[in-house]
Amino acid sequence: MPRRTRSAFRWIAAWSSGEKTGNNGLNAVFAAFGAYPRKWIAGSDGRPVYGSVQREAKETLKLLAEWYKEGVLDMQFMLRQDAQDLVADNKTGIFFGPWWAPYYPLSKSVSQDTKADWRVYAVPVDDNGRFNVSESPVTDRYLVVRKGYEHPEAALKLLNVFTRIERNQDPGAKSLLAATEQLDTQLRNYYPFDLLLDYPDAIAQRHDRLTKALAGELDPGQLDQETKRLYDDSLTEREYPRKNLDAWSGSTAYQQWGSVGRAETVKIESFFADPPPSLAAMWTNLLNLELETYAKIITGELPLSAFDDYAQRWHAEGGDKMTEAVREANRG
């Protein structure tokens, strides 16, 4: 068990006594142990292995079972349709979330209590003081143009249009985005195809430019439209704190949460894995077995030793076949 994570457990347990507490995603806790459930990561020989059946995952489950017993984790987490409701309704004080959490659920939290003061930290860390994350594959979707198609460039032109709209760089973007906001949907839901184009570290880049502009080190006129909008939101939030939730959400996401992207981080590459049709049903059964076993170990319904039985069943009931399929797909 990482020493720092163990210390954090003692602090959280003490803090949560008589206070609101809960959980929303536990990947960061697993990562502090070097565990990456539901991810295909490189094994000792560099070939893909499934993170959910590695010994590090068992060590993490031991801690999570302790957290559940002590009331650090939400006792009803298995029954909740959306764990973020706890955050939005200010019924928890600690949660793990993505960089865009200030847009939701934190904007709703602040709207209900303007004194709610959320801070972001790159925790928990491993024994070397590093924050571990698993990188997703660069993409999980592809656009294929038929050979011989007369206008293959049309796909790129459409992507350019979609990107300009998403970044509010198109003259008609404002009215389109306003309409979708009224309909409580996303404009991208109406695109004929949806591919996100951006830099891998786009959030950290915008954070850096925004920070420099706010510090007077960069002329705001040199910012791209999206970052300029964030700059304006930050000025609004600075002058009228929490009066405009859109301004609060954008400035908080890119200032506070964007800064985490510059923390010392160990990025573990994960392999793309999509079960072939012949293994699809088997893979669904294995995922269900995993979910059931993990949940029962955390809640104390099964002992920690049940993890070993689960790992054996996983290999015997199709996991080895899936491993070979993933290795073949990522060969070379």
JOURFEN-V646539 format. One line per field, one symbol per residue. ss: DSSP state (H for helix, E for strand, - for the rest). psi: psi as a letter, one per 30 degrees, with the letter a starting at -180 (. if undefined). burial: I if it has 16 or more other C-alpha atoms within 10 Angstrom, else O. A space follows every 50 residues. Layout:
ss: ???
psi: ???
burial: ???
This chain:
ss: --HHHHHHHHHHHHH-----------HHHHHH-------EEE-----EEE HHH-HHHHHHHHHHHHHHHH-------------HHHHH----------HH HH---HHHHHHH------------------EEEEE--------------- --HHHHHHHHHHHHHH------HHHHHHHHHH----HHHH---------- -HHHHHHHHHHHHH-----HHH--HHHHHHHHHHHHHHH-----HHHHHH HHHHHHHHHHHH--EEEEEE------HHHHHHHHHHHHHHHHHHHHHH-- -----HHHHHHHHHHHHHHHHHHHHHHHH---
psi: kkeeeeeeeeeeeeefjglklalikgeeeeeffgkikgkjlkafgflklk ffglfeeeeeeeeeeeeeefgelkfgfffkejffeeeeghglfklkllfg efekffeeeeffjffjjklkkilllafggkkklkkllelglkkkkkkfkf iffeeeeeeeeeeeeeghfkegeeeeeeeeeefhakefffkfljkkjlke heeeeeeeeeeeeffgfkkfffkleeeeeeeeeeeeeeeikgfjfeeeee eeefeefffffgljkjjkkkkkkjklefgeeeeeeeeeeeeeeeeeeefg fkleffeeeeeeeeefgfeeeeeeeeeefgk.
burial: OIOIIOOOIOOIIOOIOOOIIIIIOOIIIIIIIIIIIOIIIIOOOOIIII IIIIOIIIIIIIIIIIIIOIIIIIIOIOOOOOIIIIIIIIOIIIIIIOII IIIIIIIIIIIOOOOOOOOIOIIIIIOOOIIIIIOOOOOOOOOOOOOOOO OOOOOOOOIOOIIOIIOIIOOOIOOOIOOOOOOOOOIIOOOOOOOOOOOO OOIIIIIIIIIOIOOOOOOIOOIOOOIIIIIIIIIIIOOOOIOOIIIIII IIIIIIIIIIIOOOOOOIOIIIIOIOOOOOOIIOOIOOOIOOIIIIIIII OOOIOOIOOIIOOIOOOOIOIIIOIIIOOOOO
